[in-house]
Amino acid sequence: MHRRAFLSLAVLVPFSGCLEFLEDNGEEITEPGDVEIVWDDLVRENPGTEDERVVVWGVVRNAGERTLSYIEIRATFFDEEGEELESVIESVDVDDPEDEEWPFDVEFPRFGADAAAVATYELEPATGV
């Protein structure tokens, strides 16, 4: 019986440090107002074919005072009726944290008729550190 109690404790102990690490590093995540999308556009490639694809291109800006090294953007794609088709999160390539703006693109994950069904989209910064 003591052996089971020991084994269950042995399994839990390594993870307790991980939770503290996540909580400590959670303070580094920026507020939504620290990152803003300054420009975006929906681009269709090969429209009307089986290879049609949809990509949202844009530029994100550091609107806060902290230097950012990592940003994620969430794109939610909708059909003509406003039904959500897919939500995709992509990381932004922050080559030089000293820059104030960075380009990004988020691709709809399906092609052809599925991509043709995309009518609108919404963007939001998901995270930034």
Backbone bond lengths (Angstrom), bond angles and torsions (degrees), N, CA, C in turn:
res aa  C-N    CA-C-N  psi(-1)  N-CA   C-N-CA  omega(-1)  CA-C   N-CA-C  phi
1 M - - - 1.440 - - 1.519 110.63 -
2 H 1.331 117.59 -42.79 1.455 121.19 179.61 1.523 110.76 -64.67
3 R 1.321 115.52 -31.12 1.460 120.13 -179.74 1.534 110.33 -63.90
4 R 1.334 118.43 -42.69 1.463 122.09 178.76 1.527 110.96 -63.53
5 A 1.318 116.40 -42.96 1.466 120.38 179.23 1.522 110.14 -62.26
6 F 1.321 116.54 -41.30 1.454 120.65 179.31 1.527 110.55 -64.83
7 L 1.335 116.53 -45.39 1.465 120.23 -179.00 1.527 111.71 -63.08
8 S 1.311 117.79 -40.96 1.465 119.20 179.47 1.526 110.76 -66.93
9 L 1.316 116.95 -35.95 1.459 120.38 176.41 1.518 110.82 -69.09
10 A 1.321 117.23 -38.70 1.460 121.78 -179.88 1.528 110.75 -63.38
11 V 1.308 117.04 -32.72 1.456 121.00 178.80 1.524 110.60 -73.58
12 L 1.319 118.86 -38.25 1.459 122.61 -176.11 1.517 113.81 -76.39
13 V 1.309 118.28 -33.53 1.459 121.44 -174.34 1.527 113.14 -59.26
14 P 1.344 121.43 -46.45 1.457 119.09 -179.47 1.533 112.97 -60.73
15 F 1.326 118.84 -31.77 1.455 121.28 -177.52 1.525 112.86 -78.32
16 S 1.332 117.23 -22.79 1.460 118.63 -178.87 1.523 110.84 -63.75
17 G 1.306 118.55 -34.77 1.467 121.49 176.39 1.507 111.67 -67.80
18 C 1.319 117.82 -34.08 1.466 121.61 179.51 1.516 110.62 -64.34
19 L 1.320 117.32 -41.43 1.457 120.19 -179.72 1.521 110.55 -63.10
20 E 1.330 116.61 -41.87 1.462 119.57 178.51 1.524 110.03 -63.80
21 F 1.338 117.35 -40.48 1.461 122.03 178.42 1.521 110.45 -60.60
22 L 1.334 117.14 -44.16 1.461 120.64 179.87 1.518 111.07 -65.48
23 E 1.325 117.29 -39.90 1.462 120.01 179.04 1.516 110.43 -65.33
24 D 1.337 117.27 -43.41 1.462 120.78 -179.86 1.521 110.61 -63.50
25 N 1.321 117.05 -44.21 1.455 120.59 -178.77 1.514 111.98 -77.79
26 G 1.311 118.53 -18.04 1.458 121.43 178.06 1.512 112.06 -61.84
27 E 1.305 117.46 -26.03 1.456 120.85 178.38 1.514 111.84 -67.83
28 E 1.315 117.70 -18.89 1.451 121.94 -178.25 1.530 112.97 -79.85
29 I 1.319 117.92 -16.61 1.454 121.00 -179.24 1.520 108.93 -70.32
30 T 1.316 115.75 132.89 1.456 120.35 -175.91 1.514 111.47 -74.97
31 E 1.305 114.90 160.35 1.451 121.91 172.52 1.527 107.62 -76.30
32 P 1.343 118.14 156.01 1.469 119.52 179.94 1.525 113.20 -55.58
33 G 1.317 118.41 -30.87 1.453 120.83 -179.48 1.514 114.21 -73.34
34 D 1.345 117.74 -10.93 1.462 120.99 179.68 1.522 112.60 -76.74
35 V 1.326 116.83 -18.27 1.456 121.91 -178.58 1.524 107.83 -129.19
36 E 1.347 116.93 131.10 1.457 119.05 177.70 1.516 110.37 -133.00
37 I 1.311 114.93 146.95 1.462 121.49 177.53 1.520 106.88 -90.94
38 V 1.336 116.20 119.98 1.459 120.01 -174.24 1.523 113.09 -98.88
39 W 1.310 117.42 -19.10 1.460 120.94 179.63 1.518 108.52 -158.13
40 D 1.350 117.08 140.28 1.464 120.63 175.52 1.520 109.70 -156.03
41 D 1.335 115.63 155.33 1.453 121.73 -179.07 1.524 109.38 -156.54
42 L 1.323 116.61 142.48 1.461 122.57 176.12 1.525 107.99 -90.74
43 V 1.315 116.64 128.09 1.458 122.47 -178.55 1.520 108.77 -120.28
44 R 1.349 116.10 132.09 1.468 121.79 175.99 1.517 109.02 -108.08
45 E 1.315 115.28 132.65 1.452 120.95 175.38 1.516 108.65 -115.03
46 N 1.322 117.31 138.26 1.466 124.24 -179.55 1.530 112.56 55.19
47 P 1.344 118.07 48.13 1.473 119.59 -177.68 1.524 112.71 -59.88
48 G 1.336 114.87 143.67 1.460 121.14 178.18 1.515 114.97 78.13
49 T 1.315 118.06 8.01 1.471 121.15 179.27 1.524 109.98 -118.83
50 E 1.338 115.48 172.39 1.466 120.22 175.30 1.526 111.69 -66.88
51 D 1.322 116.33 -17.97 1.463 121.75 -178.82 1.526 112.86 -96.52
52 E 1.345 117.39 7.21 1.465 118.78 -179.66 1.515 109.65 -57.78
53 R 1.316 114.41 135.34 1.455 119.97 175.90 1.516 109.06 -137.47
54 V 1.319 115.85 155.92 1.454 122.52 -177.68 1.528 107.93 -124.23
55 V 1.326 114.88 131.53 1.462 121.05 179.55 1.526 108.13 -134.93
56 V 1.328 116.11 137.59 1.461 120.84 172.43 1.520 106.69 -101.17
57 W 1.323 114.97 122.97 1.460 121.37 175.47 1.509 107.66 -104.72
58 G 1.320 116.35 149.76 1.452 118.61 178.47 1.510 112.68 -168.88
59 V 1.321 113.92 -177.21 1.456 122.32 177.34 1.523 107.33 -133.58
60 V 1.323 115.54 133.71 1.458 121.92 178.55 1.530 108.09 -113.87
61 R 1.322 114.62 146.67 1.472 119.95 -176.86 1.528 109.80 -124.39
62 N 1.321 114.35 145.08 1.461 121.30 171.80 1.523 106.78 -79.10
63 A 1.319 117.09 107.82 1.462 121.88 -178.63 1.524 111.83 -98.05
64 G 1.323 116.05 -2.18 1.458 120.21 179.97 1.514 111.22 -101.51
65 E 1.309 114.75 -169.00 1.460 120.09 -177.57 1.524 112.92 -101.74
66 R 1.327 117.31 -10.38 1.461 119.85 -178.86 1.519 110.96 -86.91
67 T 1.314 115.75 151.47 1.458 121.81 174.64 1.520 107.69 -78.44
68 L 1.335 116.79 127.57 1.463 121.42 -178.19 1.521 110.76 -99.84
69 S 1.323 116.27 141.13 1.462 120.75 177.04 1.523 111.52 -119.34
70 Y 1.351 117.05 -12.01 1.464 120.46 -177.66 1.520 108.99 -152.72
71 I 1.334 116.55 130.84 1.460 122.30 178.82 1.520 108.49 -136.73
72 E 1.318 116.60 141.47 1.461 122.19 172.59 1.523 108.80 -121.44
73 I 1.333 115.43 142.09 1.458 122.42 177.26 1.525 108.20 -119.00
74 R 1.332 116.82 133.33 1.464 121.85 175.85 1.527 108.24 -103.19
75 A 1.327 115.71 126.40 1.465 121.51 173.92 1.521 107.47 -112.42
76 T 1.321 115.94 128.58 1.458 121.44 176.27 1.523 106.80 -113.59
77 F 1.327 115.90 122.98 1.464 122.47 -176.10 1.525 109.87 -100.87
78 F 1.351 116.03 139.31 1.461 122.51 -177.72 1.523 110.98 -127.46
79 D 1.348 116.05 153.16 1.469 120.44 174.07 1.527 108.96 -88.97
80 E 1.340 116.74 -175.25 1.466 121.13 -176.79 1.525 113.26 -62.47
81 E 1.323 117.58 -28.68 1.466 121.42 179.76 1.532 112.24 -83.51
82 G 1.323 117.07 -2.01 1.459 120.40 -179.01 1.509 114.24 86.55
83 E 1.329 116.86 8.26 1.468 121.15 177.83 1.530 109.44 -78.22
84 E 1.332 115.46 136.03 1.457 119.71 178.91 1.524 110.47 -69.84
85 L 1.327 115.64 128.67 1.459 121.29 177.82 1.526 111.92 -95.99
86 E 1.318 115.52 -40.19 1.466 119.92 -175.09 1.517 109.22 -167.61
87 S 1.322 116.13 149.76 1.455 122.00 173.15 1.522 107.15 -125.33
88 V 1.330 116.50 128.26 1.463 121.73 -174.35 1.524 108.95 -128.89
89 I 1.319 116.59 136.62 1.462 121.33 175.65 1.528 108.03 -113.01
90 E 1.329 115.42 128.51 1.469 121.66 177.87 1.515 109.05 -125.52
91 S 1.316 115.69 147.30 1.459 119.76 175.91 1.529 109.22 -86.23
92 V 1.314 115.34 149.52 1.461 122.63 178.22 1.519 107.15 -96.97
93 D 1.327 116.51 134.52 1.451 121.61 -179.81 1.533 109.12 -76.85
94 V 1.332 116.21 100.02 1.462 121.89 179.67 1.524 107.17 -95.47
95 D 1.356 115.48 79.30 1.470 120.67 -177.86 1.523 111.26 -61.32
96 D 1.320 114.63 -50.78 1.453 120.89 -176.46 1.523 108.59 -120.72
97 P 1.336 117.50 105.68 1.464 120.54 -178.42 1.538 113.41 -60.11
98 E 1.331 117.11 -17.23 1.463 120.35 179.45 1.528 111.94 -76.33
99 D 1.352 117.11 -19.23 1.461 120.13 176.13 1.525 109.28 -65.46
100 E 1.327 116.49 160.25 1.460 120.45 178.71 1.520 112.35 -104.92
101 E 1.345 117.63 -17.57 1.471 121.79 -179.31 1.524 109.82 -136.56
102 W 1.370 114.62 147.95 1.455 120.42 179.35 1.518 109.78 -141.05
103 P 1.335 117.70 140.01 1.472 120.38 176.15 1.524 110.51 -76.98
104 F 1.343 116.32 155.67 1.459 121.07 175.94 1.524 108.99 -149.11
105 D 1.316 115.55 162.30 1.459 121.26 170.78 1.517 108.72 -144.94
106 V 1.332 114.57 143.77 1.458 121.83 178.51 1.515 106.72 -129.04
107 E 1.319 116.49 119.96 1.462 121.49 -177.21 1.524 111.34 -97.96
108 F 1.346 115.21 134.58 1.455 120.16 171.75 1.524 106.34 -64.18
109 P 1.334 119.13 133.53 1.466 120.75 -169.49 1.531 116.75 -76.14
110 R 1.332 118.09 -6.70 1.471 119.07 -179.60 1.525 110.09 -118.27
111 F 1.337 115.30 161.77 1.467 121.73 -175.37 1.526 110.92 -117.21
112 G 1.315 116.23 176.34 1.464 122.51 173.27 1.511 113.29 66.12
113 A 1.338 115.67 -134.26 1.468 121.73 -176.88 1.529 111.85 -60.86
114 D 1.332 117.21 -33.93 1.466 119.83 177.86 1.531 110.63 -63.21
115 A 1.317 116.76 -42.99 1.467 121.03 177.95 1.526 110.71 -68.09
116 A 1.325 116.73 -36.15 1.472 120.85 179.38 1.525 111.29 -64.10
117 A 1.322 117.93 -24.49 1.465 121.97 -179.01 1.530 112.42 -74.11
118 V 1.320 118.29 -14.62 1.462 121.07 -179.80 1.526 108.89 -69.85
119 A 1.332 115.64 121.65 1.464 120.74 179.60 1.531 111.39 -109.30
120 T 1.327 116.87 -39.71 1.461 121.09 -179.16 1.523 109.60 -142.92
121 Y 1.313 114.84 175.72 1.465 120.60 179.37 1.520 109.11 -154.85
122 E 1.312 115.37 161.77 1.466 122.72 172.32 1.512 107.44 -129.43
123 L 1.322 115.87 144.26 1.462 122.16 178.32 1.514 109.81 -120.56
124 E 1.313 115.12 145.77 1.457 120.28 172.94 1.526 108.87 -153.97
125 P 1.318 116.37 141.64 1.470 118.82 173.62 1.527 107.63 -65.07
126 A 1.324 116.41 129.13 1.463 120.52 -179.71 1.522 110.25 -89.70
127 T 1.332 117.51 -48.54 1.458 121.48 177.35 1.511 109.35 -150.94
128 G 1.290 115.02 162.26 1.452 121.60 173.81 1.507 108.47 -156.46
129 V 1.335 117.11 132.14 1.468 121.11 176.70 1.510 109.23 -137.56
